[in-house]
């Protein structure tokens, strides 16, 4: 049986995290980490502990690109975060285009009515769901599927 994959929607305020099943077929949202001002390049130690706890061998970090494909201002931070994870864990860490994941997550929440608990909780749910969408896209791509790109 393969090990799991961790998906990360990197943000300056919050980091959404999702995990695959052991067969690497389905992603599910796991948690949202609220960042502190002094955790540059991000919550690396927390992610390391999640990797150990969930038997992860691959981490997928969302690469925030603009609609025209160019890197957004936060893309460099996401790459530095991925580099720190690679160094600290020794695992495979890949970047994956995360365009539209947060917007899609927001639409899902509105359409399903899942986001009626308060603004802060809604934002945290968006981040978790964006990580799940990102990871599912990566998993589908690995199996030869197409994720709308």
Buried (B, 14 or more C-beta within 10 A) or exposed (E): EEBBBBBBBBBEEBBBBBBBEEEBEEBBBBBBBBBEEEBEBBBBEBBBEBBEEBEBBBBBBBBBBEEEEEEBEBBEBBBBBBEBBBEBBEBEBBBBBBBBBBEBBBEBBEEEEEBEEEEEEBBBBBBBBBBBBBBBBBBBBBEEEEBEE
